[in-house]
Structures are given as C-alpha cells and as structure tokens.
Amino acid sequence: MKNLTEIAEVEANHLKEASNIIPDEIVDLLWFPDGPYKNFNPDIKENGFKIGGLFVNSSTGMGSISSTEPSAIYYKLLIRPTYDLNNVPKLPYFPSYAGLTPEQRWIYLNWLRNIDTNVNIGYVFLFYYGLERHLVFGKYEQAFKIILRLRQNHRNNSFLNYSSNALNATCLMHDNSDLLNEYIKSEEKYEKHKISTLLFITKYSTNLNLSADELIASGKDVGFSNQRYIKSERKLFEKELKNILIQKYKKDSFPLSQYPIKSWPLRREVLFINYSIDEDKRFKDLPCLINFKPFKEEINNILKMSHDSVKNLITDIRKTTKFKPTKFNE
C-alpha cells in the first residue's frame, strides 16, 4: 500500500482527514511525471496490427506527447479534504489532475482507494485516461482488466462506448483472444444498446459470430426502426430471431465470414480518447461493417422476419386467450 504522502505533499492537518491508502494494483497503473515513482519513458518503437489486410500503426514505449498526460499525478500539488461535495465544482470535459482544485484532487485520490464506489463520471474518465496510455504504451493486460472492472460499476453510456473501442483495439493490437473473451463474458449480463465498429472488426478477425442480442442492438444502425416488440417482448423477439438464424445458418448466431472485411467501407473511428496521445494513434480510418449495404440489408430483413413472427404469435394467442403483450412506448 502507498500513503497519499507518497503521492502529494500536503499540510499535516489535511492528511489527518484525508483517506490515506490506495491499493498497489491501482498505484501501479498511475502515471507520475516527477518524484521517486516517475515512470514516463520517451523511447518509441513503432509497430502495428493488420485488420483484413489494412495495416494500422501503433507504438510501444512512452510515445510523444502532444500535451501533458491528463491523469499524471504531480507530487507537489496541494490536496485539501472536503466532505461537502455539493460545494465542489463538477469536473469539466477533458479534465486533468493538474487542473483540479485541491478539493477535487482529494475526492479523486480518495476514490482511488476503492474505484468500485460511486463518483462523478469525470473522475472515472480522469483515471481512465491513464489506463488508455497503458493500453498503448504500458501494462496493457493489467489496465485492460481494471477497465473491465470500471465498466461493471460505472455504466455511463459515453464511458462504455469509448472504452469499448479502446478494449477492442487493444485486443487487435496485441492479438490477444483471451482478453477479448474476458471482455465479451463481462458484458453478457447487460442488455446491449449499440455495437461499435471495433467490435465488428474484432469479432470478424477472431472468427466469432454476432449474437442475437448484438443483432438486435444493431437494428437502428441498419435501418430497422420498428422497435415495438423489441421494447415490449424482447425475450420473445430474441427467441424468434434465434429460430430464424438456425433456419438460415444452422446456428443461433450470425456468421460474419460471409462478408470479406476488405469490402467494408472505411469510416473514421476514435480508438482512444486520451488527448495527450498523438492523434495518428487515436484516430483511424477503419473498415465499417454497419455501412456495408449487403450486411445492412440482410440484418434488416432478419429483424423484420423476427418482428413478423412475434406479431403472428401474439395474434394467435389472442384468439384463444386473454393474453396481452406488455405495454410499450410507441
């Protein structure tokens, strides 16, 4: 365990009230620009990964910094305990540790004692920036698993979307199917609302099919706008969708291998949101399946067939019972 005195120099009476322990597994993933734990490495070694024949550059080592690492903890910046959180300003977009007030720094360091606890999402993003740097330049496996843990306890849509891209990009960069399986398993209990371009690429590259739940989550993106039974009878809709998939593909999932990735149109994607990492590593033109017309038409058709099947089932049941589907919002 590391005391906060090893992280920031503060007045003695402040330390008495400040929470003073951060687990080693968290401290090991923090970035320090000064002091005895300084861990910035300026060495750069270029490498990359291929996605369906498209080469994407990346790097290992510290990398060049277009601006100061936002999560970097400076030893000599003041922290000041506060227990009246309502009087502490909310963090701005793109926060940095150096830009926090002494009270905000105390909230952040105190939260790092237990990252599972509820906190304003800005503090989660601040910690996450540093984890992204590890995904690209450092202890990527440890950072990957901590991000999965954050996703379990902080289900903010923006955070989930951005971290999904970063996690999938990491699996591709390091060709690590074990981490991909951990990511997929960690999300099984959650209802999906959107599938990222990176997840399509990762699943294609690892010969994994799309689940019925993932097809449903892609509905709006492929032009399937009638969400009536998805909202009111989701389990029945998913069941009928799986039946249709079995009829068409002999399995209850959708094979991506029928659409060669080299045929997918390109789209600009955000891989990482840490703004101190060079833009040529953060943004990439990647194959986008959701914009590939044959795929869109096929998924749209399958979802329409599922919708019609659910509708017919409900109609038949109504003829013989007083069954009424769950109310839904038009």
N, C-alpha and C positions, 0 to 999 in steps of 0.2 A: 504494500500500500504506500502511496505517496501523500504527504501532507500538502495542504494548499500553500504552506510556506515555501515549498519547493516549486510552486507554480507562479506565485505572485508575492511581492513584498508589500505587506500591508501593516497598518498600525496595530500594536499588540491588542488593544481593546477590541478591534474589529475581529481579530482572529478568535477571540473568546466566543463570539456569537456565530461566526461563520462555520458551516459544516466543513469538516477538515479531512475527509477521506474520499478518494476517488479510486476505484478498483484498478489494479495493474493492467488488466486487459483493455481498459479504456485509455489509461495514460499512455500505453504503448502505441496507440493509434493517433495520438495528438501530435501536432507539429509545433516545434519550438524554434524560433529564429535566433534566440540568444540563450545564454546561460549554459549550465553543465549538460543539459539534455538537447542541445542544439542538434537538429537532425536533417538539415537541408543539404542535399547532395547535388552539386551543379553538373555532375557528369551526365552526359546524354548518350544513349546508344539506340540508334534507330532500328526499329523492326516493324512488323505489321502482321496482318492476317488477311486471308482470302475469303471472300463470300461469293460463291458461284463464279469464280474467275475474276472478280473485282478486287483489286488489291487496295487495302485500307492501311495507311501509315499510322503508326503509334510510336511510343517511346518507352524506355525504361530508364531508371535513374531519376534525378530531380526534375529535369526539363527546364527550359527557360520560362521565366515568369513575366507575364505581360503586366501584372500588377501584384501587389503583396498578397500572399496567401491569406484569405479572409479568416480562416479558422486559427491562424497562428497565435499562440499564447505568449505574450511578452512578459517576462518575469517581473519587470518593474512597474507595470501598470497597476494602479490602485484598484482595490475592490472594497465595497462597503456593504455590510449586511443590511437587508431591509425585509420587513415582514408585512409591509403594506403594499402588496403587489399592484393594487389598483392605482397607486400613485406613481408607478414606474412606467414610463412610456413604452408602447409596443415597439418591437423591432421594425426597422424599415425593410423594404425589399432589398435583397442582396446585402445582408448585414455582415459586419466584420468584427472580430474580437476587439481590435484596436479602436473601433468606432463606437463601442458600447460605453455607456456611463458606468461608473464604479458600481452602482446598484445592479445594473443589468449583468455586469460581469459576475457578481456574486450569485445572482439567480442561475446563470449559466453553469458556473463551477459547482454550485450546489446540486443542480440537476444531473450533472455528470456522475454524481455518486450513485444514481440509480436512473438510468436512461429509460426505464420502463414506465416511470411516473409521468403523469400528465403535465404538460408545459406548453406555453405558446409555441406554435409550429416554427416560428422564426429561430428559436434556439435549436430545434431539431435540424433545421437546414444548416445552421452555422456549424454544428458538429459534422453533418453530412458532407459539407464541402471538403473537410479534411479527409473523410473516408474515401471520397472520389479520388483525391490525389493518391491515396494508397492503391486504389484500383488500377490506376495508370502507372504509377511510379514506385510503389512500395509493397507493403504487406497485403497483397490483394485478397488472399483467402481469408485472413482474419477480418479485414474490412468488409468483405462480402457477407460474412456471417453476422456481423454486427448490424449491417444494413437490413438483413432479413429480420433481425430482432426488432429493429426500429419500425419496420413495416407492420409487425404484429401489433404494436402498441400505439401507433400514430397513423391512423387511417385517413389522412388528409389526401384528397384527390390529386393535388399538384405534386405532393411529395411522392405518392405512389406512382404517378405517371413518369416523373423524371427519374426516380430510382429504378423503375422497371427497365428503362432504356439503358441506364448505366450497368445494371446487373447483366443484362443480355449481351451488351457489348463486351463486358469482361469475360463472359463465357466463351465468346468468339475469339477475343484477343489471345486468351491463354489456352484455347482448345480444351476446356475443362467441362466434360459432360457431367461429372459428379456434382459440381456446383450448380449446373443447370437443373439437375434432378432435385437438388435441395430447394432451389427457388420454386420450381413447379409444385413440389409437395407442400411447401409452406403456404401456397395460395389456394390449395384445394378446398378449404372450408369457406372461402369467401366467394360471393357471387361476383362474377366479372362484369364490368361495365364497358370496357374498351380494350382492344388488343393493339399493342404497339407494333410499328413496323419492325422493330428489332426482334420482337418475339416471333413473328412470322419467319424472319431470316434464321433465327437460332433454331427453330423447330425444323425448318427445311434442311439446314446444314447438318442436323443430328438425326435426320430421318424419323422425326416424330410427327404424328398426325395431330390435327386440330380436334379438340374435344367438342362435344355438342354444346357445352357451356360457352366455349370460345367462339363457336359459330354464331350463337345467339348474341354474344357481346359484339360481334362484327356486323350485326344486322343493319344498323343505321348507316354504317360506312359503305355498305354495298347497295344501299337504296331501298332496303326493306323497312318501310315506315309504319306498317300496321302492327303496333306493339300490343294490341288488345289482349290477346291470350298469353303473351309473354308476361304481361303485368298481372293478369287475373288468374291464370292457370299455368304457372311456369313449369311446375313439375310434370304436368300432363303434356305440355308443349315439348319439354325436353325428352320425355319418353317417346312421343311420336316421332320426333326428329331422329332419335337413335334407331327406331324401327326403319325409317326411310333410308338412313345411312347403311344399315345392314342389307337392305334390299339392293342398294346400288353398289356398295363396295365390299360386302361380306364382312363388315366390321362396324362397330358403332362410333367410329371416328372418321374424320375426313383426311384422305391422303394428299399431301402437298406435292409429292414427287411427280405428279402428272403435269405440273406447271414449272418447266425449267426456269431457274432463277435468272438466267441471262435474258429472259424475255420480259421480266418485270420492268416497268418504267422506273426511273430514278426519282427520288424526292429528297430534299434537304432535311436532315434529321439532327436533333440535338442529342449527342451521346452523353455529354457531361455538362453540368451547369456551373461548376466551379469556375468563376470568371477569371481566375488567375492562371488557368491553364491555357496554353496557346489555342487560338480559335481553330487552327487547322487540325487540332486533335479533338476539339469539342464538337465541331460541326462536320458532317459528311453527307455527300450525295449517295444514298443507298437504294438498293432495289426495293420497290414498294409494291407488295402483292395486292394491297387493298385498292390500288389504282389500275390493276391489270384486268381488263374488260372480261376475258373469259372466266376468270375466278369470280368476279363480282356477279356475273350473270348466273353462274352455277349455284353460288350460295344463296342468292336472291330466290332462285327457283326452288331450292330445297326448303328454305324457310317458308315460302308460300305454300308448298305442299304440306308442311307441318301444320301451318295455320288452318288450312282447309280440313285436314284430318281431325284436328281438335274440334273445329266447328261442327263437323259431321257427328262426331262422338257425342258432343253436348246436345245436339239436336235429337239424336236417337234416344238419349237418356231422358230428355224432357218429355218424350212421347209416352214413356212408361212410368215415370216417377215425378216427384215434385222437386227434383234437383234443380238448383240454380247456381250458376257459376259465381265465384267470389266477385264482389263489386270491384270495379276498376275505374280509373280515371280515363275518360275519353281523350 
